[in-house]
Each structure stands twice: as C-alpha cells, then as structure tokens.
C-alpha cells in the first residue's frame, strides 16, 4: 500500500512538473522576442551598455503598460564585440531562432555589414540605432533600417561646418581606425574638405587595439595641422588625445559620434579637453519629450544621457508601434517599417521624427558636443 502511495505521489509530482513546464513554455512563446546585438564585453562594452540602458527603459515602459496587444516584449541579447566574425555568429543564431521577429542592431558598421546578408536570407527585419556606414542600405536589400544619419552626411558636416566655422581652422590631420565606420567617415570628410577649402595635411591609419600612436602622430605633426580628426572609436581616440598633447599639440581635437562616450573623458583625462564631436541627439536641443527622457535616464542610471541610448530607445519604440499594427511576423514587420516613408506618417520619438527612404536610411540633423571642464556639453 505504501509503495502504491509513493508511486502515486511521484507520478503526481512529475505530472505537475510537466504541466508547469508546458505552461512556462507557452507563456514564453507568447512573448514578442526581439534580438538586440551590440558589444557587451570587450573594449567597446561601454557602447553596448548604452544600448542596453536605452532599450531597457523603453522595454519597462511598454511592458508596464501591458505590452503590445496584451503580449509582453522579451529582449534577447547578442554580444558581437563590434567584430564582423562575432556579428556573423550572433546573426546566425538570431536568424535561426524563428521566435525572434526583429533585431535592434548591430552597433558598429562592420558588424552590421557582416550580419545583414544573414538577415536578408532569413527575412529578418533589422533596425540599427548607430550604424552609419552609407553602404549598409544597399547590402540590406529592403530588410535594413536605421534611425541615425549616415557618414556621408556626417563627414561633410564636419568638413563644411565644424572645422572651418565652429573651430575656425583650415588645416586638418586625419588619424583613422582601419574599419568600415572610420574609413567611410574619413572618405566623406576628405570629399567635403575639398569643397569647403579645408586642407588635409596628412592621414594615418591604425588598427583597433593599438596603444602606441607616437610614430604616426610625430609624422602627422610635422606638417603643423591646426586640428586633428579622431576618426574612430573612443578607446583609441582618448589615447591619441593624450599622446598628441605629450608631443606638444595644443590645438582642438574633433571626432564624430564614435567619440561620444564618458569613457573618452575617463581615459583621456585633461587631454580630452577641447574635443568636439558630432552626435544625432543632444538633450539640450531636444523637444519636451527628449528632455523628459534625459531626466528619466539620469534618474535611472545616474549619468547623463548619450545619443546611442536615445536612438536605441526610439528603435524599440518604432518596432513596438509597427508590431501593434501588423502583428509579430517578420515579413509584416518589414513591410510596416518600409511604410514609414514620409514626414506625414513618421514616427515621433524623443530623437525627433523618423521615416525611411527606399534604402532604409533616414534624415536626421547633427549636433555638436564639446568636452569642457571634464564633461560633454553642448558646443556654443
């Protein structure tokens, strides 16, 4: 009798466990799953932290309000290290997982270029908050969208406005990272400089992870540039700033959106002072919604908002709006994103209005920040 009772008890436990497992699986399946690809480890992890901060704020906002048509959003994180090989691995996992209906990412242009052919083959819509290389739209073949400007616009803006008018300089040395982002940006700047009467005194390339820039800097400084273009990401940019100051360079430094990270100031210290950079979002110039977001961000993370977080927040907002209309199916989401194609039906977010052309690109203004007294502030 006791054996029968024991067997009955064991069977009951197993049955309940099976029911619980099935229920949990069903509940998980009901979530709308979105992949988020960025560097969460490695030397560019600070960028990935910004992306996480932005999307998590929007995620909480949406899910606390009941989700999308009663379904909660679930984020799936993919660490691509901002490297093409790792981006391919993340992209393959996202594409193969049919429960993932869209991707926010990738962050770096090289990573996005590596992953996009995978997403195109799988029919997985992708929206990047940060990838600025102008060729991505061609590779994306209608499955790629972004809510940031491209480097052909940004490079020309730096050459035609920031250097000659804001900085008041005419002679520029370019120090660029050997990746898709920096090369595209450098090429756009050089072209814009020709039309703006700005002279490029020299250009030197460096590999990601380089720590000693003295030989190239010494060569660049022999031509007496008035300013140096830090054309790449913030870790190396900060080291270049410090080493250029040690070699006696006292002029202003400038970069693009890849420099905009608090770690640039932490690494560069006093050498980071008087560095300018362009960004797609500036809280000081934002509307009421943008300013409110900046306040909520500060309260949540105890730091000032950056443009990557703001754009990532809006990326999830854009996807949520589309999914609410189309449902959580990959092809329908892609079609819904493509339908946001004019100012009349644009998405109104904290970074302004967003709508896409046939390549998935959007028109966004550029703003300028400056490192002053150990902080990024709006340039006058």
N, C-alpha and C positions, 0 to 999 in steps of 0.2 A: 504493500500500500504506500509505504513511504517512498519507494522507488518511483511509483507512478506519479505521486505528487511532485517529486523532484523533477521528473521528466516534463510534466505539465508546466511547471514553473519556468524551466529552461526554455521550453518552446514558446511560452508567452513572452518572455524577455526578448527572444530572437525575433518574434513577430512584431513586437513593438519597435524594436530597433530598425527592422526593415521598413515599417511604416514611417518612422521618423526620418530615415534616410531618403525614402521616396518623396516625402513631403518637403524636406530640405532641398532636394534636387529640383523639385517642381518650382519651389519658391525662387531658387537661384535662376532657373530658366526663365522666370517671368521678369527678371531684371533686364533692363536695356544696357547691354555691355558695350563700352567704348574703350578702345585702346588709347593709351597716352604714351608716346615714345619720346624720350629725352635722355640726356646723360645724368643718371642719378648717382653714379660713382665716377671716380677719375678726376682729372684736373679741371673739368668743366662741370662738376656736380653742382656748383652754385647756380648755374643756369637751370638745371633740372629742378632744383629746389624752388626756383621762382615759378616754373611752370606748375609744379605741384601746388604751390601756395595759391595761385590764381584759379586753377580748376577746382580745387577743394572748396574754396569759398563759394563758387557757383554751384558746385555739387550739393553742398549743405542747403543752400538757398532753394534749389529745385526740389530736393527730396523732403525738406521740412514742409514744403507747400503741397506735398502729396505726390511728387514725381510728375511723370508725363502720362496723362490719361490713366492715372492710377498705377503706373509702373514706375518703380524706382530706378535710378541710374546707378550702375556699378562701373567703376573705373578699373581697367587692367593696365598695370604699369609695365613698360618695356624699356629696359636700360640699354641704350645703344652706344654709350660712351662718346657720342658725336663722331663715331668712326664708321666708314662705309661697310666694313665686314660685319661688325656687330649690328648695324642697322639692317643688313640683309637677314641676319638671324632673327631679329625681332620682327621684321616684316613678314617673314615666312611663318612664324608662329601666329601672328595676328591673322594673316590671310587664311591659314588652315583652320582656325577656330571659327566655325560658322556662327557662333553665338555673338561674336564681335561684329557690330553693324557699321562702325565707322572708326576712324583713327584721328586723334589730335596729335600732330607732329609731322615730320620729325623736327627737331630744333635746328640743328646745323644743316646747311645746304648740302654738304657732301653726303650726309646721312639720308636726307630726303631723296636725293638723286639716286642713291643705291637702292632704296626701298620701293620707290614708285613703280618700276616695272613689275614688281611682285604684286603690288596692289592693283595695278591695271589688269593683269592676267586674272586675278581673283575677283575683280569687280568690287573692290573695297574703297569707298569714298574716304578721302583724306583732306583734312584742313590743317594747315600749319600756321601757328601764331608768329613764327620767327624766320622761316627760311626765305632769304631774299634774293638768291641767285636767279637771274632773269630767265634761264633756260628750263627751269623746272616745269613751267606751264606746258612746254612742248612735250616733255617726257611724260607728263601726267595724262595726256590724251583724254581730257574731259573728266578724269577722276580726282584731280588735284585742285585744291582751292587754298587761298591764303588771305589773311586779313591784315597783312603788312605790306608796305611798299616794296619795290624791287631795287636791286643795286644800281641799275642803270639810272634810275631816278635819284637815288641817294648819292651816288658818286658824282653826278652832275651838280647836285645841290651843294655838295661840299666844295666843288671846284669853282662854281659860279657865284656862290653867296658867302659861305662860311669863311673861306680863306681870304678872298680879296676885300670883302666888305665888313664882315664881323671881326676878323683878325687883322685886317689891313695889311696883308702880306702878299708877296708876289713870287717868292722862291720857295719851293717845297721839295723836301727829300721824302721818298716813299719807302717804308720798311714793311713788307707784306708777307703774310703767312702763306705757305705753299698749300692752299686748299681751295676748293671751288668758291667758297664765300669770298675770301680775300682777293683771289685773282680776278673774279668778276667785278668786284668793287674797285680794284686798282685800275682795271681797264676802262671802266666808266669814268673814273676820276681823270685819267690821262686825257681821254677824249674831251671831257668838259673843260679841262685846263687850257686846251688849245684855243677854244672859243672865248675863254674868259681872260686871256692874256696872262695866265699864270704859268711860270716856268718850273718844270720838274727838273731839279738839278741832278737827281740820281735816284735809282731804285734798286733795292736789295731784297732778296727773298730769304726766308728762314723756315726751318722745319718745326712743326709742333713739338713742344717739349724742350726746345733749345733753351739754355740758361746763360750762355756767354755770347753777347752780341757785340762785344768790343771791336773785333776786326771789321765787321760791316759798318758799324757806326763811325769808326775812325775814317773809313773810306768816304762815307756819305758826308761827313762834316768838313772834309777838305774843300768842298765846293760852297761852303758857307750858306747853307739854307737858312731861311728865316723861321721856318716851322717844319716839324716832322709829322708825317701822316702815319699813325699807328694803325696799319691796315690789317686787322686780325682780331683775335680774342683777348680778353683782359689779362690772363695769367702772364703771357709773354709780353703784352703791351706794358704792364706795370714794370717788368724787369728792364725793358728798353728805356722806359722813362727814367728809371734810377741810374742806369749806366750812361745814358746820354748826359745827365746832369753831372756825373762824375768826370765826364770828358769835357766839361765846360760849356755845354749848350744851355743857354738861358731863355731861349725863345719859347713861345707857346707850343703845346703839343695838341694834336687833334686826332680823332678817330671817328668811327661810325658806331652803330648800335651794339657791336660786339664788345665795346669798351664799357658800356653802361652796366656796371656791377659794383656793389660796395667792396668786393674783394680787390678791385683795381686800386682803390684807395688804401686798403689794409696792407696790400703787398708793396705798393709804390711809396707809401708814406708821404713825406714832404715833396718828393719828386713828382708826385701826381698832381700837385697844384698847377693851375693854369692849363688844364687839359680840357678841351672841348669835345663834345660828341653829339652826333645826331641821333634822335630817337623818334619812334612813331607816336608815342604817347607821353604827355607831360601833365602831371596833375595840376600844376599851376595854370595851365592853359586849357584845362578841360571844362566841360559844362557841369551843371549841378550833379548829374549822375556820376560823372567821373570824380568829382571832388568828394562825394559821399563814399564812393568806393575806396578812395585813398584813405579816408578816415577809418573805415571799417578794416581795411588792410593793416593799417598802423596798429589798431587796437588788437587785432588777431595775432600779428606776428612781431610787434614791437620793432618795426623797421619801416622806412619809407617805401612806398610802392615803386616798382620798376616797370618798364614798358612790357617786358616779357610776361609778367604776371597779369597785367591788364589785358594784353592780347589773348592770353590763354583763357582768362575768364570769359571774354567775349566769344571765343571759339566754341566753348561748351554751350554758351547761350544761343549761338547761331544753330548748332546742331539740335538743341532742345526744341527750338522754335520750328525747325523743319520737321523733326520727328513727330511733333504734336500734330502736324498737318498730314504727313504722308504715312506714318507708321514706321516701325523699326525694321525696315528691309533695305538692304544695301543699295539696290538699284533705285528704289524710290527716294532714298535719301540723296543720292547723287543728283537725281532729276530735280529734287526740291532745292538743293544748293544752286544748281545751274539756273533755276528760275528766279533767283535773287539777282537780277541782271540790270537793274536801273535804280536811279535815286528814288523813284516813285514807290518801289517795293523793297527798299533797302532795309537791312537790319539796323536798328538804332540801339547801339550799345554804349558802354562807358568810354570807348575809344572813338566815338563818332559813328557816322553812318558807314555801312559796309555793303557793297554789292560787287558782283564779279563780271568780268568780261569773258569771252569765249575760252580763254586760257586759264581761267580761274583766278586771275590777278585782280587786284582792287586798287582804287586811287585813294591814297591817304597822304596827308601833309606830313612834313618833317618838322621837328622841334629841336632846339639846341640846348644842351646842358653844359655846365661848367663845374670843375672841381675848385671850390673856393673854401678856404678855412677848414679843410678836411671833410667836406660834404659836396654832394652833387646838388647844384642849384640851377634854376633857370638862367640862361645867359640873357643879358640885357639886350 
